[in-house]
């Protein structure tokens, strides 16, 4: 038979053990080119630039 707990683990003690498993919101930075919020170290989805140069072509959403 395997190891069994000696006594009940309280909700506080259980929560302290699991506190690193929480979900965190992604860190957002301001794009230096267009000023929109974007994830750090990734291509801006609004303007398509990364580190000051155009990486992808972004289609304009100016439909009438």
C-alpha positions as a Markdown table, in Angstrom:
| # | Residue | x | y | z |
|---|---|---|---|---|
| 1 | Unk | 0.0 | 0.0 | 0.0 |
| 2 | Unk | 1.3 | 3.5 | -0.8 |
| 3 | Unk | 1.9 | 6.4 | 1.5 |
| 4 | Unk | -1.2 | 8.0 | 3.0 |
| 5 | Unk | -1.6 | 11.4 | 4.6 |
| 6 | Unk | -1.4 | 11.5 | 8.4 |
| 7 | Unk | -4.0 | 14.2 | 8.7 |
| 8 | Unk | -6.2 | 16.5 | 6.6 |
| 9 | Unk | -4.4 | 19.3 | 4.7 |
| 10 | Unk | -6.2 | 22.6 | 5.2 |
| 11 | Unk | -7.4 | 24.8 | 2.3 |
| 12 | Unk | -4.9 | 27.4 | 3.2 |
| 13 | Unk | -1.9 | 25.0 | 3.2 |
| 14 | Unk | -3.2 | 23.4 | 0.0 |
| 15 | Unk | -3.6 | 26.8 | -1.7 |
| 16 | Unk | -0.1 | 27.9 | -0.6 |
| 17 | Unk | 1.3 | 24.8 | -2.3 |
| 18 | Unk | -0.5 | 25.5 | -5.5 |
| 19 | Unk | -0.1 | 29.2 | -5.7 |
| 20 | Unk | 2.5 | 29.1 | -8.5 |
| 21 | Unk | -0.1 | 27.3 | -10.8 |
| 22 | Unk | -2.3 | 30.3 | -11.3 |
| 23 | Unk | -2.9 | 32.0 | -14.6 |
| 24 | Unk | -1.2 | 35.3 | -15.2 |
| 25 | Unk | -2.3 | 38.0 | -17.7 |
| 26 | Unk | 0.1 | 38.5 | -20.5 |
| 27 | Unk | 2.5 | 41.4 | -20.2 |
| 28 | Unk | 1.7 | 44.1 | -22.7 |
| 29 | Unk | 3.9 | 46.9 | -23.9 |
| 30 | Unk | 3.2 | 49.9 | -26.2 |
| 31 | Unk | 4.3 | 49.5 | -29.8 |
| 32 | Unk | 6.9 | 52.2 | -30.6 |
| 33 | Unk | 5.6 | 52.4 | -34.2 |
| 34 | Unk | 1.8 | 52.6 | -33.9 |
| 35 | Unk | 1.2 | 53.0 | -30.2 |
| 36 | Unk | -1.1 | 50.0 | -29.7 |
| 37 | Unk | -0.7 | 47.4 | -27.0 |
| 38 | Unk | 1.2 | 44.3 | -28.0 |
| 39 | Unk | 3.0 | 41.3 | -26.4 |
| 40 | Unk | 6.7 | 41.9 | -25.6 |
| 41 | Unk | 9.2 | 40.5 | -28.1 |
| 42 | Unk | 6.6 | 39.7 | -30.7 |
| 43 | Unk | 5.5 | 41.2 | -34.0 |
| 44 | Unk | 2.8 | 43.9 | -33.6 |
| 45 | Unk | -0.4 | 42.6 | -35.0 |
| 46 | Unk | -1.7 | 46.1 | -35.7 |
| 47 | Unk | 1.2 | 47.4 | -37.9 |
| 48 | Unk | 3.3 | 44.3 | -38.5 |
| 49 | Unk | 6.6 | 45.7 | -37.3 |
| 50 | Unk | 9.3 | 44.2 | -35.1 |
| 51 | Unk | 12.3 | 46.0 | -33.8 |
| 52 | Unk | 11.7 | 49.0 | -36.1 |
| 53 | Unk | 11.4 | 47.1 | -39.4 |
| 54 | Unk | 8.3 | 45.8 | -41.3 |
| 55 | Unk | 8.0 | 42.0 | -40.9 |
| 56 | Unk | 4.5 | 41.2 | -42.1 |
| 57 | Unk | 2.0 | 43.0 | -44.3 |
| 58 | Unk | -1.2 | 43.9 | -42.5 |
| 59 | Unk | -4.4 | 44.3 | -44.5 |
| 60 | Unk | -6.3 | 47.6 | -43.8 |
| 61 | Unk | -9.7 | 47.0 | -42.3 |
| 62 | Unk | -11.3 | 50.1 | -43.8 |
| 63 | Unk | -14.4 | 48.5 | -45.4 |
| 64 | Unk | -17.3 | 50.7 | -46.3 |
